[in-house]
Amino acid sequence: MRGTTSKIQTLLYQVQSLVQQLQHDNDDPRLLEVDFRNEVALRRIQTVAVLCEAWPGLARADSPLAEVVVGALSRVPGYPRIKVANHLREPRLAVVARAAEPVAVAVAELLANATAYSHPDTEVPVTVQQGGRGALVVIDDSGIGMDEDQLARAKRLLAGPRRCC
């Protein structure tokens, strides 16, 4: 599996490079869609690579945490709904090079889950903030919710059996 994920990643990076060249030479908005779909495929294969205990791909330099989060956001189909608030006291707080891409992959997976399993009319707020000894990325996933019938049934179930007499 490691070898296969590596080969697929290489092909996707080659597609990414070609699409970027085409974007430079052509003003076709469809190329943005191709580029985005390639990013989503790359994220999926990176996730498989991580599960196989392989390196997720790109090697980065130390990267500011807020940039890692924004980079992860660009890999998610529901990205327009995601709103990032950067509350870092030190704006250049960085993720060490060897961890930058794995953190981006993990955040992208969490963001994809949040957009897939929350109501489509809601925003997905993300807050980047400093904690006592590091930093936090808080992804607020409010869930899809229930329609009126589901809510009424849940209330009946939670109320327990009716008492007679």
C-alpha atoms as a printed R data frame, in Angstrom:
    type eleno elety resid chain resno       x      y       z
1   ATOM     1    CA   MET     A     1   0.000  0.000   0.000
2   ATOM     2    CA   ARG     A     2   2.843  2.394   0.787
3   ATOM     3    CA   GLY     A     3   4.342  1.920  -2.681
4   ATOM     4    CA   THR     A     4   0.974  2.358  -4.361
5   ATOM     5    CA   THR     A     5   0.129  5.537  -2.434
6   ATOM     6    CA   SER     A     6   3.548  6.939  -3.303
7   ATOM     7    CA   LYS     A     7   3.033  6.257  -7.018
8   ATOM     8    CA   ILE     A     8  -0.465  7.775  -6.989
9   ATOM     9    CA   GLN     A     9   0.816 10.841  -5.121
10  ATOM    10    CA   THR     A    10   3.566 11.286  -7.717
11  ATOM    11    CA   LEU     A    11   0.998 11.156 -10.526
12  ATOM    12    CA   LEU     A    12  -1.258 13.658  -8.752
13  ATOM    13    CA   TYR     A    13   1.674 16.039  -8.186
14  ATOM    14    CA   GLN     A    14   2.459 15.763 -11.903
15  ATOM    15    CA   VAL     A    15  -1.182 16.560 -12.742
16  ATOM    16    CA   GLN     A    16  -1.019 19.488 -10.316
17  ATOM    17    CA   SER     A    17   2.087 20.838 -12.023
18  ATOM    18    CA   LEU     A    18   0.549 20.478 -15.476
19  ATOM    19    CA   VAL     A    19  -2.685 22.170 -14.388
20  ATOM    20    CA   GLN     A    20  -0.704 25.076 -12.913
21  ATOM    21    CA   GLN     A    21   1.137 25.474 -16.228
22  ATOM    22    CA   LEU     A    22  -2.184 25.418 -18.091
23  ATOM    23    CA   GLN     A    23  -3.644 27.990 -15.682
24  ATOM    24    CA   HIS     A    24  -0.680 30.243 -16.374
25  ATOM    25    CA   ASP     A    25  -1.180 29.944 -20.155
26  ATOM    26    CA   ASN     A    26  -4.993 29.897 -20.274
27  ATOM    27    CA   ASP     A    27  -7.760 31.835 -18.585
28  ATOM    28    CA   ASP     A    28 -10.234 28.973 -18.368
29  ATOM    29    CA   PRO     A    29 -12.169 28.768 -15.075
30  ATOM    30    CA   ARG     A    30 -12.643 25.019 -15.613
31  ATOM    31    CA   LEU     A    31  -8.955 24.599 -14.820
32  ATOM    32    CA   LEU     A    32  -9.652 25.810 -11.274
33  ATOM    33    CA   GLU     A    33 -12.189 22.997 -10.920
34  ATOM    34    CA   VAL     A    34  -9.683 20.450 -12.258
35  ATOM    35    CA   ASP     A    35  -7.060 21.785  -9.840
36  ATOM    36    CA   PHE     A    36  -9.466 21.588  -6.912
37  ATOM    37    CA   ARG     A    37 -10.566 18.037  -7.726
38  ATOM    38    CA   ASN     A    38  -6.909 17.029  -7.992
39  ATOM    39    CA   GLU     A    39  -6.324 18.539  -4.509
40  ATOM    40    CA   VAL     A    40  -9.228 16.510  -3.104
41  ATOM    41    CA   ALA     A    41  -7.842 13.307  -4.683
42  ATOM    42    CA   LEU     A    42  -4.405 14.121  -3.311
43  ATOM    43    CA   ARG     A    43  -5.851 14.613   0.197
44  ATOM    44    CA   ARG     A    44  -7.604 11.253  -0.010
45  ATOM    45    CA   ILE     A    45  -4.437  9.402  -1.012
46  ATOM    46    CA   GLN     A    46  -2.418 11.250   1.640
47  ATOM    47    CA   THR     A    47  -4.887 10.000   4.240
48  ATOM    48    CA   VAL     A    48  -4.388  6.430   3.042
49  ATOM    49    CA   ALA     A    49  -0.615  6.938   3.130
50  ATOM    50    CA   VAL     A    50  -0.785  8.132   6.738
51  ATOM    51    CA   LEU     A    51  -2.901  5.098   7.681
52  ATOM    52    CA   CYS     A    52  -0.191  2.889   6.132
53  ATOM    53    CA   GLU     A    53   2.411  4.684   8.251
54  ATOM    54    CA   ALA     A    54   3.929  6.286   5.167
55  ATOM    55    CA   TRP     A    55   4.892  9.916   4.726
56  ATOM    56    CA   PRO     A    56   1.918 11.967   3.456
57  ATOM    57    CA   GLY     A    57   3.834 13.539   0.598
58  ATOM    58    CA   LEU     A    58   5.061 17.079   0.426
59  ATOM    59    CA   ALA     A    59   7.999 18.160   2.500
60  ATOM    60    CA   ARG     A    60   7.548 21.707   3.728
61  ATOM    61    CA   ALA     A    61   9.592 24.267   5.558
62  ATOM    62    CA   ASP     A    62   8.473 25.439   8.991
63  ATOM    63    CA   SER     A    63   5.027 26.897   8.264
64  ATOM    64    CA   PRO     A    64   2.883 29.390  10.186
65  ATOM    65    CA   LEU     A    65   0.004 27.481  11.779
66  ATOM    66    CA   ALA     A    66  -2.618 29.820  10.346
67  ATOM    67    CA   GLU     A    67  -1.243 29.190   6.826
68  ATOM    68    CA   VAL     A    68  -1.319 25.425   7.396
69  ATOM    69    CA   VAL     A    69  -5.006 25.689   8.373
70  ATOM    70    CA   VAL     A    70  -5.857 27.867   5.355
71  ATOM    71    CA   GLY     A    71  -3.965 25.436   3.111
72  ATOM    72    CA   ALA     A    72  -6.004 22.560   4.548
73  ATOM    73    CA   LEU     A    73  -9.211 24.510   3.919
74  ATOM    74    CA   SER     A    74  -8.406 24.690   0.192
75  ATOM    75    CA   ARG     A    75  -8.483 20.875  -0.004
76  ATOM    76    CA   VAL     A    76 -12.080 20.534   1.175
77  ATOM    77    CA   PRO     A    77 -15.168 20.501  -1.093
78  ATOM    78    CA   GLY     A    78 -17.211 22.682   1.305
79  ATOM    79    CA   TYR     A    79 -14.488 25.318   1.656
80  ATOM    80    CA   PRO     A    80 -16.699 28.396   1.016
81  ATOM    81    CA   ARG     A    81 -18.615 27.620   4.253
82  ATOM    82    CA   ILE     A    82 -15.453 27.487   6.369
83  ATOM    83    CA   LYS     A    83 -14.586 30.726   8.182
84  ATOM    84    CA   VAL     A    84 -11.176 30.919   9.856
85  ATOM    85    CA   ALA     A    85 -10.482 33.317  12.733
86  ATOM    86    CA   ASN     A    86  -6.833 33.719  13.668
87  ATOM    87    CA   HIS     A    87  -6.472 34.650  17.338
88  ATOM    88    CA   LEU     A    88  -2.797 33.843  17.729
89  ATOM    89    CA   ARG     A    89  -0.857 36.240  19.919
90  ATOM    90    CA   GLU     A    90   2.203 35.408  17.845
91  ATOM    91    CA   PRO     A    91   1.006 35.471  14.208
92  ATOM    92    CA   ARG     A    92   4.106 33.667  12.975
93  ATOM    93    CA   LEU     A    93   3.667 30.726  15.391
94  ATOM    94    CA   ALA     A    94   4.830 27.865  13.172
95  ATOM    95    CA   VAL     A    95   4.504 24.137  12.763
96  ATOM    96    CA   VAL     A    96   7.896 22.436  12.468
97  ATOM    97    CA   ALA     A    97   8.695 21.330   8.899
98  ATOM    98    CA   ARG     A    98   8.348 17.575   9.414
99  ATOM    99    CA   ALA     A    99   4.874 18.009  10.938
100 ATOM   100    CA   ALA     A   100   3.443 20.713   8.631
101 ATOM   101    CA   GLU     A   101   2.039 18.425   5.927
102 ATOM   102    CA   PRO     A   102   0.716 15.770   8.354
103 ATOM   103    CA   VAL     A   103  -1.036 18.543  10.323
104 ATOM   104    CA   ALA     A   104  -2.502 19.942   7.084
105 ATOM   105    CA   VAL     A   105  -3.809 16.483   6.119
106 ATOM   106    CA   ALA     A   106  -5.365 15.936   9.560
107 ATOM   107    CA   VAL     A   107  -6.998 19.391   9.603
108 ATOM   108    CA   ALA     A   108  -8.318 18.871   6.050
109 ATOM   109    CA   GLU     A   109  -9.930 15.586   7.106
110 ATOM   110    CA   LEU     A   110 -11.572 17.232  10.115
111 ATOM   111    CA   LEU     A   111 -12.804 20.125   7.956
112 ATOM   112    CA   ALA     A   112 -14.171 17.722   5.320
113 ATOM   113    CA   ASN     A   113 -16.043 15.875   8.054
114 ATOM   114    CA   ALA     A   114 -17.392 19.125   9.509
115 ATOM   115    CA   THR     A   115 -18.685 20.369   6.153
116 ATOM   116    CA   ALA     A   116 -20.132 16.982   5.189
117 ATOM   117    CA   TYR     A   117 -21.960 16.433   8.475
118 ATOM   118    CA   SER     A   118 -23.270 19.878   9.310
119 ATOM   119    CA   HIS     A   119 -26.294 21.621   7.859
120 ATOM   120    CA   PRO     A   120 -25.453 22.910   4.358
121 ATOM   121    CA   ASP     A   121 -26.800 26.392   5.155
122 ATOM   122    CA   THR     A   122 -24.453 26.910   8.095
123 ATOM   123    CA   GLU     A   123 -20.899 28.146   8.331
124 ATOM   124    CA   VAL     A   124 -18.176 26.004   9.848
125 ATOM   125    CA   PRO     A   125 -16.229 28.300  12.177
126 ATOM   126    CA   VAL     A   126 -12.553 27.512  12.757
127 ATOM   127    CA   THR     A   127 -10.536 29.295  15.411
128 ATOM   128    CA   VAL     A   128  -6.752 29.230  15.632
129 ATOM   129    CA   GLN     A   129  -5.607 30.291  19.094
130 ATOM   130    CA   GLN     A   130  -2.743 29.936  21.492
131 ATOM   131    CA   GLY     A   131  -3.088 27.790  24.563
132 ATOM   132    CA   GLY     A   132  -0.906 27.458  27.617
133 ATOM   133    CA   ARG     A   133   1.918 25.522  25.975
134 ATOM   134    CA   GLY     A   134   1.066 25.567  22.299
135 ATOM   135    CA   ALA     A   135  -1.753 26.276  19.934
136 ATOM   136    CA   LEU     A   136  -5.274 25.028  19.271
137 ATOM   137    CA   VAL     A   137  -7.272 24.618  16.101
138 ATOM   138    CA   VAL     A   138 -10.942 24.544  17.086
139 ATOM   139    CA   ILE     A   139 -13.371 23.320  14.418
140 ATOM   140    CA   ASP     A   140 -17.009 23.911  15.380
141 ATOM   141    CA   ASP     A   141 -19.171 21.236  13.781
142 ATOM   142    CA   SER     A   142 -22.784 21.839  14.761
143 ATOM   143    CA   GLY     A   143 -24.085 18.703  13.046
144 ATOM   144    CA   ILE     A   144 -26.895 18.374  10.544
145 ATOM   145    CA   GLY     A   145 -29.705 18.588  13.068
146 ATOM   146    CA   MET     A   146 -33.139 16.998  12.964
147 ATOM   147    CA   ASP     A   147 -36.301 17.885  11.140
148 ATOM   148    CA   GLU     A   148 -39.525 18.354  13.163
149 ATOM   149    CA   ASP     A   149 -40.608 14.685  12.945
150 ATOM   150    CA   GLN     A   150 -37.176 13.393  14.013
151 ATOM   151    CA   LEU     A   151 -37.071 15.881  16.891
152 ATOM   152    CA   ALA     A   152 -40.549 14.909  18.120
153 ATOM   153    CA   ARG     A   153 -39.644 11.190  17.995
154 ATOM   154    CA   ALA     A   154 -36.382 11.808  19.878
155 ATOM   155    CA   LYS     A   155 -38.251 13.740  22.578
156 ATOM   156    CA   ARG     A   156 -40.742 10.870  22.964
157 ATOM   157    CA   LEU     A   157 -37.924  8.331  23.248
158 ATOM   158    CA   LEU     A   158 -36.046 10.426  25.795
159 ATOM   159    CA   ALA     A   159 -39.202 10.977  27.861
160 ATOM   160    CA   GLY     A   160 -39.485  7.232  28.414
161 ATOM   161    CA   PRO     A   161 -42.626  5.119  28.567
162 ATOM   162    CA   ARG     A   162 -45.887  6.776  29.472
163 ATOM   163    CA   ARG     A   163 -47.225  6.049  32.867
164 ATOM   164    CA   CYS     A   164 -50.716  4.784  33.003
165 ATOM   165    CA   CYS     A   165 -53.371  5.862  35.535
